[in-house]
Amino acid sequence: MGDRRLAVVSGGGTGIGAAVARGLVADGFDVLVVGRRIDVLDSAARRICDESGRDGAVTAVAADLTDPGQVGAVVDAVGERAVDAVVNNAGGYLSGPTDSLGGVADWWRANLDANVLTAVLLTEALRPALRRPGGRVVLLSSIAAQRGGAGPYSAAKAALHGWAYDLAAQLGPEQITVNVVSPGYVAETEFFGDRMTPEGHAKRVAATLVGRAGVPDDIAAAVRYLVGPSAGYVTGQVLGVNGGSVLGR
Ligand SMILES: NC(=O)c1ccc[n+]([C@@H]2O[C@H](COP(=O)([O-])OP(=O)(O)OC[C@H]3O[C@@H](n4cnc5c(N)ncnc54)[C@H](OP(=O)(O)O)[C@@H]3O)[C@@H](O)[C@H]2O)c1
């Protein structure tokens, strides 16, 4: 790693995050990929470096971003460098028991932790290191925030929107932008695990206007635009990348 721009991508070992990391390396960034599974991160880092021919462009950092005590590992890996972009992509839908109030509380907390706290803790930890002027913060939400359908996951992703507006107002005077990318259905990631059925896939494809599932590179393209130099006048926005499944919001 040297004088290149630096991006931190949470959940960068798989799916959308790995596509973002690959795209940002192609755009000339060095990238720190953060997640809980170091083996997954290491192999993504190796793959991206091999493909790009840029040895050392991607560094893997293991941290559970719901745990304030582990986020320091990312700050340590950044060191003295300025952070040009923080891409808060870690998250996912967590199922939970609903047969007791305690179970409901656990289920909600797990989704809020995985989707909100991961982004809040990483961004707050890196806030002092953000490049001024010119830093970028991106939050990965979901179409579920805009149309519901997934209980506490929908609510957790929607929480990111309100927080993004405040953060955009706080950081705008320092020429740092904060935006939300809200993907629709994206196949080829670990998101659905064994929950996806052929019928579920077909239903989601049919709900788009373009008649196909999204792929991680569709989402990475939006992130690359927002962290790029030409997007400095775009802040406090929610960009839907959903094949037209939800219109205009
Ligand atoms: N796929 C879709 O259809 C879709 C649609 C809308 C929104 N999204 C959102 O897009 C983002 C990326 O999802 P994806 O589809 O690419 O799924 P994915 O492959 O499951 O990616 C999620 C990533 O987040 C990491 N992660 C989860 N919890 C973490 C934690 N506590 N600390 C650190 N890292 C954590 C995971 O790595 P470890 O398990 O190793 O930690 C994994 O690499 C998520 O926020 C998801 O909610 C996805």
The ligand as an ORCA input file, in Angstrom:
! r2SCAN-3c Opt
* xyz 0 1
  N     -28.287     -9.935     -1.925
  C     -29.358     -9.171     -1.902
  O     -30.388     -9.474     -2.562
  C     -29.378     -7.896     -1.101
  C     -30.469     -7.038     -1.301
  C     -30.533     -5.848     -0.596
  C     -29.515     -5.514      0.290
  N     -28.461     -6.371      0.489
  C     -27.430     -5.934      1.434
  O     -26.188     -5.906      0.774
  C     -25.126     -6.128      1.724
  C     -24.209     -7.233      1.193
  O     -24.963     -8.424      1.117
  P     -24.637     -9.634      0.123
  O     -25.856     -9.905     -0.670
  O     -23.345     -9.426     -0.576
  O     -24.549    -10.838      1.166
  P     -23.300    -11.603      1.820
  O     -22.528    -12.286      0.767
  O     -23.897    -12.418      2.928
  O     -22.413    -10.442      2.440
  C     -22.512     -9.955      3.761
  C     -21.108     -9.716      4.274
  O     -21.163     -9.044      5.523
  C     -20.202     -9.613      6.400
  N     -20.680     -9.409      7.766
  C     -21.907     -9.767      8.245
  N     -21.978     -9.473      9.561
  C     -20.778     -8.921      9.894
  C     -20.244     -8.439     11.110
  N     -20.939     -8.475     12.263
  N     -18.992     -7.923     11.133
  C     -18.272     -7.891      9.983
  N     -18.730     -8.350      8.800
  C     -19.967     -8.855      8.762
  C     -20.129    -11.079      5.982
  O     -18.855    -11.647      6.271
  P     -18.587    -12.550      7.585
  O     -19.749    -13.509      7.701
  O     -17.292    -13.224      7.317
  O     -18.515    -11.591      8.723
  C     -20.317    -10.996      4.485
  O     -19.078    -10.875      3.810
  C     -25.809     -6.483      3.042
  O     -25.853     -5.337      3.864
  C     -27.226     -6.866      2.626
  O     -28.169     -6.657      3.638
  C     -28.382     -7.546     -0.210
*
